[in-house]
C-alpha cells in the first residue's frame, strides 16, 4: 500500500490521498452491499478514520481522516467484508437493483467489462471512467465518462448506444452495438485510449485524431446512432419500485457528508424494517432495500431524524459544497460550514442547483457552471455569477456577508440542473 497517493489522481482504498484532515480513501462500489457489511464498513471508518464519510456526486463512497498507520488496517477490514467494488477504472452502473424499468442488467454487463479489462491489463489513466446505463431509473445521464453505454430499445431487442467523452448531453455519439458485442467493443475502445499513454483520455483522442480511430475498432458491428431524447433529471431521493413488488428507499447525505455513526444508525433502522442491502448512488445518495412501501415512510422518518435529506425539495439539495477548509488541504474557506448556513435561507425547490460553494478554484464538487458560485481565494469569498469555480470572480465578500449576498443573487432567475 502507498498511503500517500499523488494529488491530482484519484484516491483509492489501497492508495488513499493526503488532505487537510488526514488521508481520504475512495470506494467505487460495483453492486449492492449487504446491510450487515455496510454497518461494519461504517464501524471501520469510525475506528480507523475520523468518523466522517461521504458519498460523491458520482456515487463513490469516501472515508476521511485515515492516517498512515490506520489506512492499511482499514483496507484489511474492508477486504474481510466481501464487498464488490471497482479497484481499477471505475465502471459505474445504475444503483437500483431489480429495477423493473431497466432494459438490461447493467451490473452484470459492468462485471463482464471489468473482467475483460483486467484480462487485457489495460494501462489507463486513473481519471478514465465508464458509465453503463441500463435504461431504467434513476438514470446516469448527468455523469461524465470517457465511454458511455446506454441501453435503448430497438424493435424487439435491447441494444447499447455508445458515446464518448461527456455526459448524456455532451458526449459524442459513436454508434449502436448489440448486447453480445458490447464488452468486446468497449474493451477495444479502451485499449485505443490506453495505447496513447497512461494519461490519455477519450476527449484527447477526439480532439487530436477525430472519431475515425474509434470507429475502426468496432468495424461492421457498429450501427449508426440516432439522437436520444432528453430524460427528466434523475432523482434518487424517495421510494423506488422494484421488480419483486417491493421498494427501495433513497435518501441523500446533506452536502454529501455524514458521520459514520449516523449512517450506522440509519442502516440498522433499515435492517430492522426488512432491508437486506445498501448502495451508494449518484447524487450523493444512499439506497436501502428491499422494503415494503408503508415501511418506507417509517424509514424516511428515521432518516430525517438522523439528519439525512428525504425530500427532493430540501434547500440543502440546492447547494453543492466540497469539504473545504480545514478538512481539505486546498480549501481556503470553510465551504461545508458556509453551505449549512446558506441552506437555512434558501426556499424549498426542485429547480436544481442554485449555489456552488467551493473551497478553492478547482471546483471538485461541481465542475459545471452554477447560477451563483462562491469560491475560496486569498482575497476572501470570490463571487461568480453563472460560471464555474475556475472563472475569475466578479467581486469578493467576507464570509460574514455571504448570506446577504446569496439572498440578493438568488432572486428569481434561471437555474441549472444538478
FENRAVEN-V470721 format. One record per residue. N is the residue number from 1. D_FIRST is the distance of its C-alpha to the first C-alpha in Angstrom with 1 decimal. Layout:
N D_FIRST
N D_FIRST
This chain:
1 0.0
2 3.8
3 6.0
4 8.9
5 9.6
6 12.9
7 15.8
8 18.1
9 15.5
10 14.6
11 12.1
12 10.2
13 9.0
14 5.4
15 6.2
16 8.9
17 11.6
18 13.7
19 17.2
20 20.3
21 19.6
22 15.9
23 12.8
24 13.7
25 12.0
26 14.1
27 15.1
28 17.7
29 19.7
30 21.6
31 24.4
32 25.9
33 24.1
34 26.1
35 27.4
36 26.5
37 22.9
38 23.0
39 24.5
40 21.8
41 19.2
42 21.2
43 21.5
44 17.7
45 17.6
46 20.5
47 19.1
48 15.6
49 16.6
50 19.9
51 21.6
52 21.9
53 21.1
54 22.1
55 23.2
56 23.5
57 26.5
58 24.8
59 24.0
60 20.3
61 19.1
62 17.3
63 16.3
64 17.0
65 16.7
66 13.3
67 12.6
68 9.9
69 11.0
70 11.6
71 8.7
72 7.0
73 10.7
74 11.5
75 9.3
76 10.9
77 14.2
78 14.1
79 13.5
80 16.6
81 18.7
82 19.1
83 18.9
84 19.2
85 17.3
86 16.5
87 13.0
88 14.5
89 17.8
90 19.3
91 22.5
92 24.3
93 27.3
94 29.9
95 28.8
96 32.1
97 32.4
98 35.9
99 37.2
100 40.9
101 41.1
102 38.3
103 39.5
104 36.6
105 33.6
106 31.0
107 28.1
108 29.2
109 29.5
110 26.0
111 24.7
112 26.7
113 25.5
114 21.8
115 22.6
116 24.7
117 22.1
118 19.6
119 22.4
120 23.2
121 19.6
122 20.6
123 18.7
124 19.5
125 18.9
126 16.4
127 19.6
128 21.5
129 22.5
130 25.1
131 27.5
132 29.5
133 32.5
134 34.5
135 37.6
136 37.8
137 37.2
138 35.3
139 34.7
140 32.0
141 34.4
142 32.9
143 29.4
144 28.9
145 27.2
146 27.3
147 28.8
148 30.9
149 32.6
150 35.2
151 37.5
152 41.1
153 44.3
154 46.5
155 49.7
156 48.8
157 45.2
158 41.9
159 40.3
160 37.4
161 38.0
162 35.4
163 34.8
164 32.6
165 31.0
166 32.0
167 32.9
168 35.8
169 38.4
170 37.0
171 35.3
172 37.3
173 38.7
174 38.3
175 40.2
176 40.4
177 39.1
178 39.8
179 37.3
180 37.1
181 36.3
182 33.7
183 30.5
184 31.7
185 33.0
186 29.8
187 27.7
188 30.1
189 30.0
190 26.2
191 26.6
192 29.1
193 26.8
194 24.0
195 26.6
196 27.3
197 23.9
198 20.3
199 21.7
200 24.8
201 26.0
202 29.0
203 30.9
204 30.6
205 32.2
206 34.9
207 35.9
208 35.8
209 37.0
210 38.4
211 38.2
212 39.8
213 36.6
214 35.3
215 38.7
216 38.8
217 35.7
218 37.5
219 40.9
220 43.6
221 41.3
222 41.1
223 44.1
224 45.0
225 43.3
226 45.6
227 44.7
228 43.5
229 45.0
230 43.1
231 42.0
232 42.3
233 39.1
234 36.8
235 36.9
236 34.3
237 36.2
238 38.8
239 39.8
240 39.0
241 41.0
242 39.4
243 41.0
244 41.7
245 44.0
246 41.5
247 39.5
248 36.1
249 36.0
250 34.1
251 33.4
252 31.6
253 29.5
254 31.5
255 29.9
256 26.9
257 25.9
258 26.6
259 25.7
260 23.8
261 27.0
262 29.3
263 27.2
264 27.3
265 31.0
266 31.6
267 29.8
268 31.8
269 35.0
270 34.2
271 33.7
272 37.0
273 38.6
274 37.5
275 34.3
276 31.9
277 29.1
278 27.5
279 26.0
280 24.8
281 27.1
282 27.8
283 29.9
284 27.6
285 29.0
286 28.5
287 30.6
288 31.7
289 34.0
290 36.2
291 38.9
292 42.6
293 44.0
294 45.7
295 42.6
296 40.9
297 43.2
298 42.4
299 38.6
300 39.2
301 41.1
302 38.4
303 35.8
304 38.2
305 38.5
306 34.8
307 34.9
308 33.6
309 35.5
310 37.9
311 40.4
312 39.8
313 42.4
314 40.4
315 40.5
316 36.8
317 36.2
318 38.1
319 35.6
320 32.2
321 30.1
322 26.6
323 25.1
324 26.7
325 27.0
326 25.8
327 22.8
328 22.0
329 21.8
330 24.0
331 26.5
332 30.0
333 31.7
334 31.0
335 30.8
336 30.2
337 32.8
338 35.3
339 34.8
340 35.7
341 38.9
342 39.8
343 39.6
344 42.3
345 44.7
346 44.1
347 46.3
348 44.9
349 44.7
350 43.2
351 43.6
352 40.0
353 38.0
354 40.3
355 38.0
356 34.6
357 33.2
358 30.5
359 28.9
360 29.0
361 30.3
362 27.2
363 28.4
364 25.1
365 26.7
366 29.7
367 30.0
368 33.6
369 36.8
370 38.1
371 41.6
372 40.4
373 37.2
374 36.5
375 34.0
376 32.9
377 34.3
378 35.3
379 38.8
380 38.0
381 37.7
382 38.5
383 40.6
384 40.3
385 42.7
386 42.0
387 39.0
388 35.3
389 33.2
390 33.2
391 37.0
392 39.1
393 40.3
394 44.1
395 44.2
396 42.4
397 42.9
398 41.9
399 39.7
400 42.7
401 44.7
402 42.2
403 43.9
404 47.2
405 45.7
406 44.0
407 47.2
408 49.2
409 46.9
410 46.4
411 50.1
412 50.7
413 49.0
414 47.1
415 43.5
416 40.7
417 38.9
418 35.4
